[in-house]
């Protein structure tokens, strides 16, 4: 997932990221705060949604395990 995150940044894809700490909060404001507290270069990702040209999304997630 870290590779897909880096690739999405490099390709300028729209991202929705979910970090482990978000599951301990109860609302959107708290989720945004815990996400901002994550290290920008290596967030503790547990989920990732990408949007952009299909070719770029496919390259970003190539080799990733889906629903491990």
CHARMM-style PDB file with segment names, atoms N, HN, CA, C and O in Angstrom:
ATOM      1  N   UNK     1       0.820  -1.173   0.000  1.00  0.00      PROA
ATOM      2  CA  UNK     1       0.000   0.000   0.000  1.00  0.00      PROA
ATOM      3  C   UNK     1       0.880   1.258   0.000  1.00  0.00      PROA
ATOM      4  O   UNK     1       0.517   2.273  -0.595  1.00  0.00      PROA
ATOM      5  N   UNK     2       2.022   1.186   0.661  1.00  0.00      PROA
ATOM      6  HN  UNK     2       2.317   0.362   1.145  1.00  0.00      PROA
ATOM      7  CA  UNK     2       2.926   2.338   0.686  1.00  0.00      PROA
ATOM      8  C   UNK     2       3.401   2.681  -0.725  1.00  0.00      PROA
ATOM      9  O   UNK     2       3.532   3.854  -1.076  1.00  0.00      PROA
ATOM     10  N   UNK     3       3.654   1.654  -1.525  1.00  0.00      PROA
ATOM     11  HN  UNK     3       3.547   0.702  -1.241  1.00  0.00      PROA
ATOM     12  CA  UNK     3       4.082   1.879  -2.904  1.00  0.00      PROA
ATOM     13  C   UNK     3       2.976   2.568  -3.699  1.00  0.00      PROA
ATOM     14  O   UNK     3       3.239   3.514  -4.441  1.00  0.00      PROA
ATOM     15  N   UNK     4       1.749   2.097  -3.546  1.00  0.00      PROA
ATOM     16  HN  UNK     4       1.536   1.328  -2.943  1.00  0.00      PROA
ATOM     17  CA  UNK     4       0.618   2.700  -4.247  1.00  0.00      PROA
ATOM     18  C   UNK     4       0.451   4.164  -3.823  1.00  0.00      PROA
ATOM     19  O   UNK     4       0.122   5.014  -4.651  1.00  0.00      PROA
ATOM     20  N   UNK     5       0.673   4.459  -2.549  1.00  0.00      PROA
ATOM     21  HN  UNK     5       0.940   3.768  -1.877  1.00  0.00      PROA
ATOM     22  CA  UNK     5       0.590   5.828  -2.046  1.00  0.00      PROA
ATOM     23  C   UNK     5       1.630   6.711  -2.738  1.00  0.00      PROA
ATOM     24  O   UNK     5       1.318   7.796  -3.228  1.00  0.00      PROA
ATOM     25  N   UNK     6       2.879   6.219  -2.768  1.00  0.00      PROA
ATOM     26  HN  UNK     6       3.132   5.337  -2.370  1.00  0.00      PROA
ATOM     27  CA  UNK     6       3.946   6.995  -3.408  1.00  0.00      PROA
ATOM     28  C   UNK     6       3.664   7.202  -4.898  1.00  0.00      PROA
ATOM     29  O   UNK     6       3.851   8.296  -5.431  1.00  0.00      PROA
ATOM     30  N   UNK     7       3.214   6.140  -5.553  1.00  0.00      PROA
ATOM     31  HN  UNK     7       3.062   5.251  -5.120  1.00  0.00      PROA
ATOM     32  CA  UNK     7       2.902   6.234  -6.982  1.00  0.00      PROA
ATOM     33  C   UNK     7       1.764   7.223  -7.235  1.00  0.00      PROA
ATOM     34  O   UNK     7       1.797   7.972  -8.211  1.00  0.00      PROA
ATOM     35  N   UNK     8       0.764   7.227  -6.362  1.00  0.00      PROA
ATOM     36  HN  UNK     8       0.737   6.619  -5.569  1.00  0.00      PROA
ATOM     37  CA  UNK     8      -0.368   8.142  -6.552  1.00  0.00      PROA
ATOM     38  C   UNK     8       0.091   9.594  -6.410  1.00  0.00      PROA
ATOM     39  O   UNK     8      -0.402  10.473  -7.117  1.00  0.00      PROA
ATOM     40  N   UNK     9       1.027   9.844  -5.504  1.00  0.00      PROA
ATOM     41  HN  UNK     9       1.428   9.130  -4.930  1.00  0.00      PROA
ATOM     42  CA  UNK     9       1.580  11.194  -5.353  1.00  0.00      PROA
ATOM     43  C   UNK     9       2.347  11.594  -6.607  1.00  0.00      PROA
ATOM     44  O   UNK     9       2.183  12.702  -7.117  1.00  0.00      PROA
ATOM     45  N   UNK    10       3.184  10.687  -7.099  1.00  0.00      PROA
ATOM     46  HN  UNK    10       3.317   9.787  -6.684  1.00  0.00      PROA
ATOM     47  CA  UNK    10       3.996  10.967  -8.278  1.00  0.00      PROA
ATOM     48  C   UNK    10       3.143  11.206  -9.513  1.00  0.00      PROA
ATOM     49  O   UNK    10       3.503  12.014 -10.369  1.00  0.00      PROA
ATOM     50  N   UNK    11       2.013  10.508  -9.613  1.00  0.00      PROA
ATOM     51  HN  UNK    11       1.720   9.852  -8.918  1.00  0.00      PROA
ATOM     52  CA  UNK    11       1.154  10.607 -10.791  1.00  0.00      PROA
ATOM     53  C   UNK    11       0.065  11.661 -10.651  1.00  0.00      PROA
ATOM     54  O   UNK    11      -0.711  11.875 -11.582  1.00  0.00      PROA
ATOM     55  N   UNK    12      -0.001  12.321  -9.502  1.00  0.00      PROA
ATOM     56  HN  UNK    12       0.630  12.148  -8.746  1.00  0.00      PROA
ATOM     57  CA  UNK    12      -0.983  13.372  -9.299  1.00  0.00      PROA
ATOM     58  C   UNK    12      -2.416  12.877  -9.225  1.00  0.00      PROA
ATOM     59  O   UNK    12      -3.344  13.586  -9.617  1.00  0.00      PROA
ATOM     60  N   UNK    13      -2.601  11.654  -8.719  1.00  0.00      PROA
ATOM     61  HN  UNK    13      -1.848  11.079  -8.401  1.00  0.00      PROA
ATOM     62  CA  UNK    13      -3.943  11.091  -8.620  1.00  0.00      PROA
ATOM     63  C   UNK    13      -4.678  11.656  -7.416  1.00  0.00      PROA
ATOM     64  O   UNK    13      -4.058  12.050  -6.428  1.00  0.00      PROA
ATOM     65  N   UNK    14      -5.996  11.694  -7.503  1.00  0.00      PROA
ATOM     66  HN  UNK    14      -6.500  11.374  -8.305  1.00  0.00      PROA
ATOM     67  CA  UNK    14      -6.815  12.080  -6.362  1.00  0.00      PROA
ATOM     68  C   UNK    14      -6.826  10.908  -5.397  1.00  0.00      PROA
ATOM     69  O   UNK    14      -7.040   9.766  -5.804  1.00  0.00      PROA
ATOM     70  N   UNK    15      -6.591  11.192  -4.096  1.00  0.00      PROA
ATOM     71  HN  UNK    15      -6.417  12.120  -3.765  1.00  0.00      PROA
ATOM     72  CA  UNK    15      -6.463  10.132  -3.109  1.00  0.00      PROA
ATOM     73  C   UNK    15      -7.428  10.325  -1.952  1.00  0.00      PROA
ATOM     74  O   UNK    15      -7.733  11.449  -1.554  1.00  0.00      PROA
ATOM     75  N   UNK    16      -7.896   9.219  -1.428  1.00  0.00      PROA
ATOM     76  HN  UNK    16      -7.648   8.306  -1.751  1.00  0.00      PROA
ATOM     77  CA  UNK    16      -8.610   9.183  -0.144  1.00  0.00      PROA
ATOM     78  C   UNK    16      -7.895   8.115   0.658  1.00  0.00      PROA
ATOM     79  O   UNK    16      -7.947   6.932   0.319  1.00  0.00      PROA
ATOM     80  N   UNK    17      -7.234   8.529   1.715  1.00  0.00      PROA
ATOM     81  HN  UNK    17      -7.192   9.489   1.991  1.00  0.00      PROA
ATOM     82  CA  UNK    17      -6.427   7.600   2.507  1.00  0.00      PROA
ATOM     83  C   UNK    17      -7.069   7.377   3.865  1.00  0.00      PROA
ATOM     84  O   UNK    17      -7.681   8.276   4.442  1.00  0.00      PROA
ATOM     85  N   UNK    18      -6.917   6.176   4.350  1.00  0.00      PROA
ATOM     86  HN  UNK    18      -6.420   5.446   3.881  1.00  0.00      PROA
ATOM     87  CA  UNK    18      -7.428   5.798   5.667  1.00  0.00      PROA
ATOM     88  C   UNK    18      -6.266   5.273   6.479  1.00  0.00      PROA
ATOM     89  O   UNK    18      -5.595   4.323   6.076  1.00  0.00      PROA
ATOM     90  N   UNK    19      -6.026   5.898   7.636  1.00  0.00      PROA
ATOM     91  HN  UNK    19      -6.572   6.670   7.963  1.00  0.00      PROA
ATOM     92  CA  UNK    19      -4.942   5.466   8.516  1.00  0.00      PROA
ATOM     93  C   UNK    19      -5.536   4.773   9.738  1.00  0.00      PROA
ATOM     94  O   UNK    19      -6.688   5.009  10.102  1.00  0.00      PROA
ATOM     95  N   UNK    20      -4.743   3.924  10.357  1.00  0.00      PROA
ATOM     96  HN  UNK    20      -3.807   3.732  10.061  1.00  0.00      PROA
ATOM     97  CA  UNK    20      -5.201   3.100  11.483  1.00  0.00      PROA
ATOM     98  C   UNK    20      -5.836   3.945  12.596  1.00  0.00      PROA
ATOM     99  O   UNK    20      -6.846   3.543  13.173  1.00  0.00      PROA
ATOM    100  N   UNK    21      -5.259   5.093  12.897  1.00  0.00      PROA
ATOM    101  HN  UNK    21      -4.438   5.419  12.428  1.00  0.00      PROA
ATOM    102  CA  UNK    21      -5.759   5.930  13.998  1.00  0.00      PROA
ATOM    103  C   UNK    21      -7.174   6.440  13.757  1.00  0.00      PROA
ATOM    104  O   UNK    21      -7.868   6.784  14.714  1.00  0.00      PROA
ATOM    105  N   UNK    22      -7.617   6.497  12.512  1.00  0.00      PROA
ATOM    106  HN  UNK    22      -7.054   6.218  11.735  1.00  0.00      PROA
ATOM    107  CA  UNK    22      -8.967   6.982  12.208  1.00  0.00      PROA
ATOM    108  C   UNK    22     -10.048   6.078  12.801  1.00  0.00      PROA
ATOM    109  O   UNK    22     -11.165   6.533  13.046  1.00  0.00      PROA
ATOM    110  N   UNK    23      -9.734   4.832  13.029  1.00  0.00      PROA
ATOM    111  HN  UNK    23      -8.827   4.463  12.830  1.00  0.00      PROA
ATOM    112  CA  UNK    23     -10.732   3.892  13.533  1.00  0.00      PROA
ATOM    113  C   UNK    23     -10.915   3.998  15.049  1.00  0.00      PROA
ATOM    114  O   UNK    23     -11.727   3.280  15.633  1.00  0.00      PROA
ATOM    115  N   UNK    24     -10.164   4.887  15.675  1.00  0.00      PROA
ATOM    116  HN  UNK    24      -9.504   5.469  15.200  1.00  0.00      PROA
ATOM    117  CA  UNK    24     -10.301   5.112  17.116  1.00  0.00      PROA
ATOM    118  C   UNK    24     -11.033   6.417  17.407  1.00  0.00      PROA
ATOM    119  O   UNK    24     -11.253   6.763  18.568  1.00  0.00      PROA
ATOM    120  N   UNK    25     -11.409   7.138  16.359  1.00  0.00      PROA
ATOM    121  HN  UNK    25     -11.231   6.857  15.416  1.00  0.00      PROA
ATOM    122  CA  UNK    25     -12.104   8.414  16.531  1.00  0.00      PROA
ATOM    123  C   UNK    25     -13.586   8.221  16.232  1.00  0.00      PROA
ATOM    124  O   UNK    25     -14.008   7.184  15.721  1.00  0.00      PROA
ATOM    125  N   UNK    26     -14.355   9.240  16.562  1.00  0.00      PROA
ATOM    126  HN  UNK    26     -14.012  10.083  16.977  1.00  0.00      PROA
ATOM    127  CA  UNK    26     -15.790   9.108  16.367  1.00  0.00      PROA
ATOM    128  C   UNK    26     -16.400  10.091  15.389  1.00  0.00      PROA
ATOM    129  O   UNK    26     -17.610  10.065  15.163  1.00  0.00      PROA
ATOM    130  N   UNK    27     -15.585  10.960  14.804  1.00  0.00      PROA
ATOM    131  HN  UNK    27     -14.602  10.981  14.988  1.00  0.00      PROA
ATOM    132  CA  UNK    27     -16.175  11.933  13.894  1.00  0.00      PROA
ATOM    133  C   UNK    27     -15.165  12.417  12.868  1.00  0.00      PROA
ATOM    134  O   UNK    27     -13.969  12.147  12.973  1.00  0.00      PROA
ATOM    135  N   UNK    28     -15.665  13.133  11.881  1.00  0.00      PROA
ATOM    136  HN  UNK    28     -16.636  13.353  11.795  1.00  0.00      PROA
ATOM    137  CA  UNK    28     -14.852  13.584  10.762  1.00  0.00      PROA
ATOM    138  C   UNK    28     -13.759  14.556  11.188  1.00  0.00      PROA
ATOM    139  O   UNK    28     -12.637  14.478  10.688  1.00  0.00      PROA
ATOM    140  N   UNK    29     -14.066  15.461  12.094  1.00  0.00      PROA
ATOM    141  HN  UNK    29     -14.978  15.525  12.501  1.00  0.00      PROA
ATOM    142  CA  UNK    29     -13.078  16.441  12.543  1.00  0.00      PROA
ATOM    143  C   UNK    29     -11.896  15.729  13.203  1.00  0.00      PROA
ATOM    144  O   UNK    29     -10.740  16.061  12.938  1.00  0.00      PROA
ATOM    145  N   UNK    30     -12.185  14.763  14.051  1.00  0.00      PROA
ATOM    146  HN  UNK    30     -13.123  14.494  14.267  1.00  0.00      PROA
ATOM    147  CA  UNK    30     -11.117  13.996  14.709  1.00  0.00      PROA
ATOM    148  C   UNK    30     -10.334  13.171  13.688  1.00  0.00      PROA
ATOM    149  O   UNK    30      -9.114  13.046  13.804  1.00  0.00      PROA
ATOM    150  N   UNK    31     -11.019  12.605  12.687  1.00  0.00      PROA
ATOM    151  HN  UNK    31     -12.010  12.706  12.592  1.00  0.00      PROA
ATOM    152  CA  UNK    31     -10.328  11.850  11.642  1.00  0.00      PROA
ATOM    153  C   UNK    31      -9.329  12.720  10.902  1.00  0.00      PROA
ATOM    154  O   UNK    31      -8.204  12.299  10.632  1.00  0.00      PROA
ATOM    155  N   UNK    32      -9.740  13.920  10.580  1.00  0.00      PROA
ATOM    156  HN  UNK    32     -10.654  14.262  10.800  1.00  0.00      PROA
ATOM    157  CA  UNK    32      -8.841  14.833   9.865  1.00  0.00      PROA
ATOM    158  C   UNK    32      -7.631  15.193  10.725  1.00  0.00      PROA
ATOM    159  O   UNK    32      -6.516  15.312  10.216  1.00  0.00      PROA
ATOM    160  N   UNK    33      -7.848  15.365  12.011  1.00  0.00      PROA
ATOM    161  HN  UNK    33      -8.753  15.269  12.425  1.00  0.00      PROA
ATOM    162  CA  UNK    33      -6.750  15.705  12.926  1.00  0.00      PROA
ATOM    163  C   UNK    33      -5.745  14.564  13.029  1.00  0.00      PROA
ATOM    164  O   UNK    33      -4.539  14.803  12.975  1.00  0.00      PROA
ATOM    165  N   UNK    34      -6.220  13.327  13.177  1.00  0.00      PROA
ATOM    166  HN  UNK    34      -7.200  13.133  13.221  1.00  0.00      PROA
ATOM    167  CA  UNK    34      -5.274  12.210  13.295  1.00  0.00      PROA
ATOM    168  C   UNK    34      -4.562  11.968  11.975  1.00  0.00      PROA
ATOM    169  O   UNK    34      -3.406  11.546  11.966  1.00  0.00      PROA
ATOM    170  N   UNK    35      -5.236  12.229  10.861  1.00  0.00      PROA
ATOM    171  HN  UNK    35      -6.175  12.571  10.869  1.00  0.00      PROA
ATOM    172  CA  UNK    35      -4.557  12.070   9.573  1.00  0.00      PROA
ATOM    173  C   UNK    35      -3.441  13.101   9.426  1.00  0.00      PROA
ATOM    174  O   UNK    35      -2.348  12.767   8.968  1.00  0.00      PROA
ATOM    175  N   UNK    36      -3.702  14.337   9.807  1.00  0.00      PROA
ATOM    176  HN  UNK    36      -4.590  14.608  10.179  1.00  0.00      PROA
ATOM    177  CA  UNK    36      -2.667  15.386   9.726  1.00  0.00      PROA
ATOM    178  C   UNK    36      -1.481  15.077  10.637  1.00  0.00      PROA
ATOM    179  O   UNK    36      -0.365  15.518  10.366  1.00  0.00      PROA
ATOM    180  N   UNK    37      -1.708  14.333  11.702  1.00  0.00      PROA
ATOM    181  HN  UNK    37      -2.615  13.975  11.922  1.00  0.00      PROA
ATOM    182  CA  UNK    37      -0.628  13.988  12.634  1.00  0.00      PROA
ATOM    183  C   UNK    37       0.280  12.882  12.099  1.00  0.00      PROA
ATOM    184  O   UNK    37       1.372  12.669  12.626  1.00  0.00      PROA
ATOM    185  N   UNK    38      -0.162  12.181  11.060  1.00  0.00      PROA
ATOM    186  HN  UNK    38      -1.049  12.354  10.632  1.00  0.00      PROA
ATOM    187  CA  UNK    38       0.649  11.104  10.477  1.00  0.00      PROA
ATOM    188  C   UNK    38       1.840  11.687   9.727  1.00  0.00      PROA
ATOM    189  O   UNK    38       1.751  12.792   9.190  1.00  0.00      PROA
ATOM    190  N   UNK    39       2.960  10.954   9.684  1.00  0.00      PROA
ATOM    191  HN  UNK    39       3.033  10.058  10.120  1.00  0.00      PROA
ATOM    192  CA  UNK    39       4.093  11.423   8.879  1.00  0.00      PROA
ATOM    193  C   UNK    39       3.712  11.440   7.399  1.00  0.00      PROA
ATOM    194  O   UNK    39       3.209  10.445   6.878  1.00  0.00      PROA
ATOM    195  N   UNK    40       3.945  12.548   6.727  1.00  0.00      PROA
ATOM    196  HN  UNK    40       4.354  13.357   7.150  1.00  0.00      PROA
ATOM    197  CA  UNK    40       3.527  12.710   5.329  1.00  0.00      PROA
ATOM    198  C   UNK    40       4.190  11.708   4.391  1.00  0.00      PROA
ATOM    199  O   UNK    40       3.584  11.287   3.406  1.00  0.00      PROA
ATOM    200  N   UNK    41       5.425  11.324   4.686  1.00  0.00      PROA
ATOM    201  HN  UNK    41       5.918  11.666   5.486  1.00  0.00      PROA
ATOM    202  CA  UNK    41       6.148  10.434   3.781  1.00  0.00      PROA
ATOM    203  C   UNK    41       5.873   8.957   4.055  1.00  0.00      PROA
ATOM    204  O   UNK    41       6.212   8.113   3.226  1.00  0.00      PROA
ATOM    205  N   UNK    42       5.266   8.624   5.201  1.00  0.00      PROA
ATOM    206  HN  UNK    42       4.991   9.310   5.875  1.00  0.00      PROA
ATOM    207  CA  UNK    42       5.001   7.215   5.518  1.00  0.00      PROA
ATOM    208  C   UNK    42       3.817   7.086   6.482  1.00  0.00      PROA
ATOM    209  O   UNK    42       3.999   6.672   7.627  1.00  0.00      PROA
ATOM    210  N   UNK    43       2.610   7.434   6.033  1.00  0.00      PROA
ATOM    211  HN  UNK    43       2.462   7.770   5.102  1.00  0.00      PROA
ATOM    212  CA  UNK    43       1.446   7.290   6.913  1.00  0.00      PROA
ATOM    213  C   UNK    43       1.154   5.817   7.184  1.00  0.00      PROA
ATOM    214  O   UNK    43       1.496   4.956   6.373  1.00  0.00      PROA
ATOM    215  N   UNK    44       0.521   5.523   8.323  1.00  0.00      PROA
ATOM    216  HN  UNK    44       0.243   6.222   8.982  1.00  0.00      PROA
ATOM    217  CA  UNK    44       0.156   4.149   8.683  1.00  0.00      PROA
ATOM    218  C   UNK    44      -1.144   3.782   7.950  1.00  0.00      PROA
ATOM    219  O   UNK    44      -2.216   3.726   8.552  1.00  0.00      PROA
ATOM    220  N   UNK    45      -1.026   3.539   6.660  1.00  0.00      PROA
ATOM    221  HN  UNK    45      -0.156   3.585   6.171  1.00  0.00      PROA
ATOM    222  CA  UNK    45      -2.186   3.296   5.804  1.00  0.00      PROA
ATOM    223  C   UNK    45      -2.827   1.943   6.058  1.00  0.00      PROA
ATOM    224  O   UNK    45      -2.137   0.936   6.215  1.00  0.00      PROA
ATOM    225  N   UNK    46      -4.146   1.931   6.096  1.00  0.00      PROA
ATOM    226  HN  UNK    46      -4.706   2.750   5.968  1.00  0.00      PROA
ATOM    227  CA  UNK    46      -4.911   0.682   6.149  1.00  0.00      PROA
ATOM    228  C   UNK    46      -5.899   0.609   5.001  1.00  0.00      PROA
ATOM    229  O   UNK    46      -6.496  -0.441   4.765  1.00  0.00      PROA
ATOM    230  N   UNK    47      -6.081   1.715   4.279  1.00  0.00      PROA
ATOM    231  HN  UNK    47      -5.596   2.568   4.471  1.00  0.00      PROA
ATOM    232  CA  UNK    47      -6.976   1.746   3.134  1.00  0.00      PROA
ATOM    233  C   UNK    47      -6.634   2.915   2.244  1.00  0.00      PROA
ATOM    234  O   UNK    47      -6.140   3.943   2.707  1.00  0.00      PROA
ATOM    235  N   UNK    48      -6.903   2.749   0.949  1.00  0.00      PROA
ATOM    236  HN  UNK    48      -7.304   1.914   0.573  1.00  0.00      PROA
ATOM    237  CA  UNK    48      -6.555   3.774  -0.015  1.00  0.00      PROA
ATOM    238  C   UNK    48      -7.509   3.707  -1.192  1.00  0.00      PROA
ATOM    239  O   UNK    48      -7.728   2.639  -1.763  1.00  0.00      PROA
ATOM    240  N   UNK    49      -8.073   4.844  -1.554  1.00  0.00      PROA
ATOM    241  HN  UNK    49      -7.895   5.712  -1.090  1.00  0.00      PROA
ATOM    242  CA  UNK    49      -8.901   4.949  -2.751  1.00  0.00      PROA
ATOM    243  C   UNK    49      -8.204   5.917  -3.694  1.00  0.00      PROA
ATOM    244  O   UNK    49      -7.724   6.967  -3.267  1.00  0.00      PROA
ATOM    245  N   UNK    50      -8.146   5.568  -4.971  1.00  0.00      PROA
ATOM    246  HN  UNK    50      -8.536   4.715  -5.317  1.00  0.00      PROA
ATOM    247  CA  UNK    50      -7.481   6.403  -5.964  1.00  0.00      PROA
ATOM    248  C   UNK    50      -8.446   6.720  -7.094  1.00  0.00      PROA
ATOM    249  O   UNK    50      -9.283   5.898  -7.467  1.00  0.00      PROA
ATOM    250  N   UNK    51      -8.312   7.936  -7.638  1.00  0.00      PROA
ATOM    251  HN  UNK    51      -7.632   8.604  -7.335  1.00  0.00      PROA
ATOM    252  CA  UNK    51      -9.141   8.336  -8.767  1.00  0.00      PROA
ATOM    253  C   UNK    51      -8.266   9.092  -9.747  1.00  0.00      PROA
ATOM    254  O   UNK    51      -7.487   9.965  -9.366  1.00  0.00      PROA
ATOM    255  N   UNK    52      -8.408   8.742 -11.009  1.00  0.00      PROA
ATOM    256  HN  UNK    52      -9.042   8.032 -11.318  1.00  0.00      PROA
ATOM    257  CA  UNK    52      -7.641   9.402 -12.058  1.00  0.00      PROA
ATOM    258  C   UNK    52      -7.735   8.572 -13.314  1.00  0.00      PROA
ATOM    259  O   UNK    52      -8.548   7.652 -13.398  1.00  0.00      PROA
ATOM    260  N   UNK    53      -6.905   8.891 -14.295  1.00  0.00      PROA
ATOM    261  HN  UNK    53      -6.244   9.639 -14.227  1.00  0.00      PROA
ATOM    262  CA  UNK    53      -6.900   8.100 -15.528  1.00  0.00      PROA
ATOM    263  C   UNK    53      -6.619   6.625 -15.216  1.00  0.00      PROA
ATOM    264  O   UNK    53      -5.722   6.303 -14.437  1.00  0.00      PROA
ATOM    265  N   UNK    54      -7.391   5.752 -15.832  1.00  0.00      PROA
ATOM    266  HN  UNK    54      -8.119   6.015 -16.465  1.00  0.00      PROA
ATOM    267  CA  UNK    54      -7.291   4.323 -15.538  1.00  0.00      PROA
ATOM    268  C   UNK    54      -5.863   3.804 -15.649  1.00  0.00      PROA
ATOM    269  O   UNK    54      -5.411   3.027 -14.808  1.00  0.00      PROA
ATOM    270  N   UNK    55      -5.161   4.230 -16.680  1.00  0.00      PROA
ATOM    271  HN  UNK    55      -5.527   4.860 -17.364  1.00  0.00      PROA
ATOM    272  CA  UNK    55      -3.782   3.776 -16.892  1.00  0.00      PROA
ATOM    273  C   UNK    55      -2.908   4.122 -15.682  1.00  0.00      PROA
ATOM    274  O   UNK    55      -2.114   3.294 -15.235  1.00  0.00      PROA
ATOM    275  N   UNK    56      -3.051   5.331 -15.154  1.00  0.00      PROA
ATOM    276  HN  UNK    56      -3.696   6.004 -15.517  1.00  0.00      PROA
ATOM    277  CA  UNK    56      -2.245   5.755 -14.024  1.00  0.00      PROA
ATOM    278  C   UNK    56      -2.636   5.034 -12.740  1.00  0.00      PROA
ATOM    279  O   UNK    56      -1.769   4.650 -11.954  1.00  0.00      PROA
ATOM    280  N   UNK    57      -3.933   4.848 -12.522  1.00  0.00      PROA
ATOM    281  HN  UNK    57      -4.637   5.159 -13.160  1.00  0.00      PROA
ATOM    282  CA  UNK    57      -4.391   4.117 -11.333  1.00  0.00      PROA
ATOM    283  C   UNK    57      -3.896   2.679 -11.390  1.00  0.00      PROA
ATOM    284  O   UNK    57      -3.392   2.155 -10.396  1.00  0.00      PROA
ATOM    285  N   UNK    58      -4.037   2.036 -12.546  1.00  0.00      PROA
ATOM    286  HN  UNK    58      -4.446   2.462 -13.353  1.00  0.00      PROA
ATOM    287  CA  UNK    58      -3.578   0.653 -12.698  1.00  0.00      PROA
ATOM    288  C   UNK    58      -2.083   0.523 -12.411  1.00  0.00      PROA
ATOM    289  O   UNK    58      -1.657  -0.430 -11.759  1.00  0.00      PROA
ATOM    290  N   UNK    59      -1.293   1.466 -12.892  1.00  0.00      PROA
ATOM    291  HN  UNK    59      -1.639   2.240 -13.422  1.00  0.00      PROA
ATOM    292  CA  UNK    59       0.145   1.421 -12.644  1.00  0.00      PROA
ATOM    293  C   UNK    59       0.462   1.642 -11.159  1.00  0.00      PROA
ATOM    294  O   UNK    59       1.385   1.035 -10.617  1.00  0.00      PROA
ATOM    295  N   UNK    60      -0.309   2.510 -10.516  1.00  0.00      PROA
ATOM    296  HN  UNK    60      -1.060   3.003 -10.957  1.00  0.00      PROA
ATOM    297  CA  UNK    60      -0.061   2.796  -9.098  1.00  0.00      PROA
ATOM    298  C   UNK    60      -0.339   1.582  -8.216  1.00  0.00      PROA
ATOM    299  O   UNK    60       0.365   1.364  -7.230  1.00  0.00      PROA
ATOM    300  N   UNK    61      -1.354   0.790  -8.556  1.00  0.00      PROA
ATOM    301  HN  UNK    61      -1.926   0.968  -9.357  1.00  0.00      PROA
ATOM    302  CA  UNK    61      -1.732  -0.340  -7.704  1.00  0.00      PROA
ATOM    303  C   UNK    61      -1.206  -1.680  -8.227  1.00  0.00      PROA
ATOM    304  O   UNK    61      -1.505  -2.728  -7.654  1.00  0.00      PROA
ATOM    305  N   UNK    62      -0.439  -1.650  -9.293  1.00  0.00      PROA
ATOM    306  HN  UNK    62      -0.196  -0.799  -9.758  1.00  0.00      PROA
ATOM    307  CA  UNK    62       0.073  -2.894  -9.864  1.00  0.00      PROA
ATOM    308  C   UNK    62       0.829  -3.690  -8.811  1.00  0.00      PROA
ATOM    309  O   UNK    62       1.734  -3.170  -8.158  1.00  0.00      PROA
ATOM    310  N   UNK    63       0.457  -4.944  -8.652  1.00  0.00      PROA
ATOM    311  HN  UNK    63      -0.278  -5.367  -9.182  1.00  0.00      PROA
ATOM    312  CA  UNK    63       1.110  -5.842  -7.710  1.00  0.00      PROA
ATOM    313  C   UNK    63       0.560  -5.776  -6.298  1.00  0.00      PROA
ATOM    314  O   UNK    63       0.981  -6.555  -5.443  1.00  0.00      PROA
ATOM    315  N   UNK    64      -0.369  -4.867  -6.027  1.00  0.00      PROA
ATOM    316  HN  UNK    64      -0.711  -4.234  -6.721  1.00  0.00      PROA
ATOM    317  CA  UNK    64      -0.937  -4.750  -4.683  1.00  0.00      PROA
ATOM    318  C   UNK    64      -1.921  -5.880  -4.410  1.00  0.00      PROA
ATOM    319  O   UNK    64      -2.654  -6.301  -5.304  1.00  0.00      PROA
ATOM    320  N   UNK    65      -1.935  -6.362  -3.188  1.00  0.00      PROA
ATOM    321  HN  UNK    65      -1.339  -6.020  -2.462  1.00  0.00      PROA
ATOM    322  CA  UNK    65      -2.891  -7.373  -2.791  1.00  0.00      PROA
ATOM    323  C   UNK    65      -4.210  -6.689  -2.455  1.00  0.00      PROA
ATOM    324  O   UNK    65      -4.237  -5.730  -1.683  1.00  0.00      PROA
ATOM    325  N   UNK    66      -5.288  -7.173  -3.023  1.00  0.00      PROA
ATOM    326  HN  UNK    66      -5.267  -7.952  -3.650  1.00  0.00      PROA
ATOM    327  CA  UNK    66      -6.602  -6.612  -2.748  1.00  0.00      PROA
ATOM    328  C   UNK    66      -7.273  -7.401  -1.643  1.00  0.00      PROA
ATOM    329  O   UNK    66      -7.343  -8.628  -1.721  1.00  0.00      PROA
ATOM    330  N   UNK    67      -7.761  -6.738  -0.628  1.00  0.00      PROA
ATOM    331  HN  UNK    67      -7.704  -5.741  -0.564  1.00  0.00      PROA
ATOM    332  CA  UNK    67      -8.463  -7.373   0.492  1.00  0.00      PROA
ATOM    333  C   UNK    67      -7.680  -8.534   1.075  1.00  0.00      PROA
ATOM    334  O   UNK    67      -8.144  -9.674   1.044  1.00  0.00      PROA
ATOM    335  N   UNK    68      -6.483  -8.254   1.613  1.00  0.00      PROA
ATOM    336  HN  UNK    68      -6.106  -7.328   1.639  1.00  0.00      PROA
ATOM    337  CA  UNK    68      -5.676  -9.355   2.170  1.00  0.00      PROA
ATOM    338  C   UNK    68      -6.316 -10.019   3.351  1.00  0.00      PROA
ATOM    339  OT1 UNK    68      -5.749 -10.955   3.915  1.00  0.00      PROA
TER     340      UNK     68
END
